[in-house]
Amino acid sequence: MNSPITYFWGKDHLLIDLGNRIDRRVRFVYWVEFIITSGVSTIFLFHSASFSLSVLQVLTNFFVGILYLLAAYRLVSRMFYREQLSITETHFSIIRRTPFSHSRISYNWQQMGVLHYRGRECKTDHPLKGKCFDYFGFDTQEHLVQELHHDGNLSFQYGAYSVRFARCIYSWHAEEIVRMIRLYAGNALQLGEEWKSLLEEIDWTQE
């Protein structure tokens, strides 16, 4: 189950903790990848016991150890990934955390483009979608691939770069987040046209 979104109102900032919002199916895929990688590593480990050359055995064991560590690193960093947004009068910051890393990138309000809600990326439906003989669930699999390579449902332009964030944040979450940011930053947050239908009560006239 996804953790709730929490809001911390500080003296000079607003911190929005988006938590960990990995889809259940994606979690399952991460576990399958870990099990397969660990299984292959174990097979290599058993075979290395039959090697007569000690140097080759040491190299194989070293390679197996690297595979175990890589599998564990990828699983833990993905399962415990979380995002936070820090809002101040001058900057909008995106904070990304895993047990092994921490990054914070700040963007000046005056140089930020409008905020867009991207939602689920548009895709071409699989030809077998809705057909009774789609035994392998190709359309469902394509949606899952989208989730695995998902960068975020919110985006804005910053100079020549497109910035995406807020993984698995959907429209009802985005509405609440935008309202909270506007309570703190006012019209420093510029919104795209699609928000008119999402936020009917927001005053769209710019000061």
Sequence and secondary structure as in RCSB ss.txt:
>XXXX:A:sequence
MNSPITYFWGKDHLLIDLGNRIDRRVRFVYWVEFIITSGVSTIFLFHSASFSLSVLQVLTNFFVGILYLLAAYRL
VSRMFYREQLSITETHFSIIRRTPFSHSRISYNWQQMGVLHYRGRECKTDHPLKGKCFDYFGFDTQEHLVQELHH
DGNLSFQYGAYSVRFARCIYSWHAEEIVRMIRLYAGNALQLGEEWKSLLEEIDWTQE
>XXXX:A:secstr
     EEEE SS EEEEEE    HHHHHHHHHHHHHHHHHHHHHHHHHTT S HHHHHHHHHHHHHHHHHHHHHH
HHHHT EEEEEE SSEEEEEEEETTEEEEEEEEGGGB  BEE  S      TTTT TT TT HHHHHHHHHHHT 
  SEEEEETTEEEEE TT  HHHHHHHHHHHHHHHGGGS B TTHHHH TTS     
